[in-house]
Amino acid sequence: MSSRSRNASLLVALLGVVCPACAQSPIPPAPRTEAEALGRAVADAPNGVCRAGSQRVEHVGCVDEELAFSPDALASCRNSGARECDELCQKGDTPACTSLALVHQLALETAPNTTYAARLFDKACAAGDGAACNDLGVLHGKGIGFPVDYDRAEALYAVACDRGSVMGCANLATSRTWGDHPPDAVGRAVLAMTDACVSAAQPRACAALGAMQSKGSGMARDQKEGASTLERACTLGDPSACEQLGRAYLQGEGVAPNDDLAMKLFRKACDSARADACTDLATMYCMGRGAPRDVERSGVLFRQACDAGDEVACKSKGCSGGIAP
C-alpha cells in the first residue's frame, strides 16, 4: 500500500492556508494547447509523468513501483517473444515465468491478462521466486484481479522477503504503520532492508528504511536518521525518497527547513515521472516558496499530475483568482 494516502492531506492543508482557491473545486484534465505552457511543462517534467504510484523503467515504460522484477530478464523475455518465454517458463525457468507474467500484466507485448499473470506469478512463487511472490502480493493488496486482501498481500510479501526479494521486504515493512515491537517477519524485513541499504546500496531498501525511521514504524522514531537515509536513497536514484526528503525540508522534520532544497528535490522527483512530486512542485510554485510565485507553471503541473491520476492534483483548483502568496 502506498504512503501517498497518508501524506495527501499535507499539501491540501498548505494550499488551503496560503492559497485558498487552490483547494476548492476540481481541475479537469485539459489539453495543453498553449505553446508557452507546454514548453514550461516540458522543462519541469521533460520525460513525461507516470500515473501516481508508478515508476518509469527504461525501455519498458511506467510500472507499478511496488513490483519486483529483473529488468534484464524482462527485456530478454520481450526480445525473444512471449511464445519463447512461455516455453522457458514451462521448462521450469522461474524468472521467465515472472517476466512472462509481467508481459501479460502490463500488456507489454500482448493484451492485458491479469488472470493469466496471476497464475504465472503463483507458479513462480511456488517454485521459490521471491519476486513473483511479491508481485502476486501486489495484486492482492491492490485488488487487481482479486478482491483487496491486505493480510494475504502481507503474507506474500513476507515469503518474498524470506526468499531474498528486497522489494518484498520493503513492501512488507511499509504496508502499514507498525509499532515499536513489530511481528517477527517485519523485524526480519527491517534487518534485510538495513543490510541491503548499507552493504548493497539498494535504493528501494534505503527509501523504505528512511520512511520507517522517520515515522517510527517498526523501530524508535528518528527523523534525523530518517532524513539521512532518505538522502542516501535519493542520491542512489530513488525518486520517491527524493520526494519524501523534499517534504522533510518543507516541514523541517529531521532537517532545518529549507524551501530551496525542497523545491529542488520535488523537481528531481517530478522529472523522474512521479505524478505526486509534480503536485508538490506545483504547490511550491503556487505558494511562491523556493521560487517566485508562478500561477501559470503551477497550473500546468497540477494538470499534468491530475492527468496522470494524482487525486490531490485533481482536487486542486490551481492558483487562479489572484490570491497573494
N, C-alpha and C positions, 0 to 999 in steps of 0.2 A: 504494500500500500504506500502511496506517495505521501510525503510530508507536505505536499502542496496545500491540502485542505486545512492543515493546522496553521499554515502561515498566511493564508489568503486574506484574513481579516486585517493584517498589519497595514498593508498598503491602502486598503479601503479606508481604514481609520485615519491614516495620514492624509489621504486625499480629502476626507470629509472635514478635517480641521483646516488645512491650508488652502484647499481649492474645493469649496462645497459643490460647485457644478460638476466636478469630476466624478462624484459618487452617486449621481442620480440616475436618470433613465438610460437604458442600454444603448450602446453604439452599434448600429447594424453593420455587419460585414459589407463593405462597399468597395467597388472597383477603384483602383488608384489611377486616376486619369490625368492628374496634374503632373507635368513633367518634372517640375522642381521638387514636388513632394516625393515622387518616385525616386529621384536622384538621392534625396536625403535618406530614404528608406534603404536604398542600396548601400549608402555609406555606413549606416548603423547596423545593418544585418546583411552584409554583402553576399552571404551564401544562402539566403532564404531562411525560413523558420519552420521547424518541425512542430508537429502537434504537441501540446503540453504533455510532459511525461515521456517524451521520446528523445532519442539521441541520434545524431547523424553519423552513419558509418560509411566510410569511404567505399565507393563502388557498389554500395548496397542501397543507401538512402536512409530515411528516417525509420528507426527501430525502437521499440519499447525499451527504455533504459534499464529495466529490471531483467531483461532476458540475458541469458548466458550462452555464448557460443564462440567457436573459434572462427575468426574472420577468414583464415586460410582454408579451413575445411569447408566453410560456406561458399567461398569463391571457387574452390575445386568442384564442389557439387554443382554449382551454377554453370561452370565452364564445361563440365563433362556431360551435363544434361540430366534431367530428372530421372530418365529411364536407367541410365548407367548408375546413378546414385542409388536408385532403388535396388538394383542388382547387388551393389555393395552392402546395402543395408540387410538384404535377405541372406547374405553370406555371413552376417554377424559383425559387420563393421559399425559399431555403435556411433562414432562421430558422424558417419554417413547418414545414419537414421536421424540423428538430431538435426543435421543440416537439411536433410530432406523435409523433415517436419517444418523447419523454418521456411523453406521454399514454399510449402503449401500454406502455412500460417500467414506469411507476409505477401503471398501472391507474387513472388519474385519472377517465376517463370510459368506459373500455372494460375488457374482461377483459385481464389481463396477457398480453403477447405479445412476449417478448424477441427472438424470431427476426425478426419484422417490424420491431421497433425497431432492431435491429442493421442491417438493410438500409437503413433510413431514415438512420441515422447515417452509414453508409458512403456513401450517395448525397450527403448534405450535406457530408461531409468532402471527397469528390472534387470538389465544386463550390466548395471554398475556405472552408467554415465551420469555424473553429478550434474552436469549442465542440463541434461534432459529432465532430471528430477526438478531442478529449479524452474525450468520453463513450464513444466506441467503445473507447478505450484502457482506460477504467474497466471495461467489460465483459470485456475480455481479461485485465486484471490481476486481476480478482476471480473469474474463471471463471463469469461469468453468461452462459449461452448458448453458451459456448466452453470448451474446456479452458484452465486457467490458463496464461497465457503472458506472463511479465513483460517479456521482451525486446520482444514485439510491442506491449505496452502502452506501454513507454517510447518506442518509435519513434513511436507515435501522439501521445504527449504532446509529443515534440519538434516534430512537424509542427504540432500545435495551438499551441505556444508561438511558433513562427516565424510563425504566422498571427494572432498578436495575442491569444491566449487567456491571460489571467493565470492562470487555473486550470490550464491545460496546463503553463505554466512552473512553477507551484508543485508540481504532481503529479510532473513530471519531476525537479525538484530534490530532492524528498523521497521519491522512490520507493525509494531505497536510500542508504546512507551512502557518500558519495564521498570520495576522498582530497583532498589539497591541490591536486592537478592533475587536475581532472575533465575528462571529454570536452568538446569544444568546445560541443556542444549544451547541456550543463549550465551551462557558463560563460555562454553567452548567456542562459540562463534566469535565472541569478542576477542578471545585469545588468538584465534586464527586470523582475524582481521588485523590485530596488532602486529602479528608476525608478518603478514602479507604487506602491511604498510611500511614497517620499519626495515624488514630484511629484503623484501622483494620490490618495494616501491610501487605497489599496485594502486593506481589512482582511485578506483572504486572503493577499495578497502579503507584507504585514508579518508575518503569523503564520508563513508558510513561511520567510521570511528570518531571523526571530528564532530559529527552531528550528535552522536550519543554522548560524548564528553560534554558538549555544550548544553544538552538537555538534562544530563544526569540520568540517562536511561541505561540501566544495567550496570551502573557504576556511580561513584560520587560525582556530583556536578562540578565541572571545572571549565568555565567559559574561556579562560585564558588559554588553557591547554587545547581546548576545542578549536579556538580560532587558529592556533599554531598548526594543528593537524589539518584543518581546512585549507590553510595557506599552502601546506605541502601538497595536498591533493590538487589544488588549483594549479600550482606550478607544474605538477605532473600531467596536467591536461584534463582534469575532470571538471566540466563546466558547471555541474550542479554545486560543486564545492565553491567555485568562484562566486556563484550567486549567493550561497549561504554566507560566505565571508563578507560579501557586499552588505548584506543585511546586518551582520555584526558591526561593521563600521558605521552603518547608518544609525544604529541604535546604541552604539557604544557598549556592546556586550563582549567582554573579554579583551577589548582593544579600545584605544581612545577614539572617540567619534571623529570621523573624517569623511566628509561628503565627497571630496575629490576622489579618494580611493574607492568609495562605494560606487560612484558612477563608473569609474574605470573597470571595476570588477563586473558590474551589471552589463556594461557594453561588451566585455570579453565573453561573457556567457551568452549574451544575445547574438553576438557574431558567431557563436558556436551552435546557433539554431535553437536555443531554448526559448520557447514562447513566453514562459513566465518571467524570464530575465528581461525580455523585451518590454513586458509590462512594468517591471521595476524601473527600467531605463526611462520609459515614457513618463512614469510618475516623477522621477527626478527632474526631467525637463519641465513638467507641469508645475512643479514646486519651485523651480529655479534654484535647486540645490545641486552643487557640484558643477554647474554650468549656468550661463544666463538662461532665463526662462524662455522657452521656445514652444509656443502653443501649437504651431503647425507640425513641428517634428514630433511632439508628444502625440498628437492626433494620429499621425501616420503609424507610429509604433504601436499605439493602442489597437489600431485597426489590424495591423499585421498579426499581433498576438491573438486578437479575437478570431481572425480568420483561421488561425492555427489551433483554435479550440481552447484558449485560456479563458476561463469563466470570469475571472476578475476583470480582465480587459473588456470583455463583452458587457459587463455591468457598468462600466465607466462611460460617462458622457463625454469624456475628454476635457479639454481646458477652455472650452468656449464660454463666452459670457463676460470676458474681460475681468475676471477675478484677479485681484492683485496678489502677488506672492507673499 
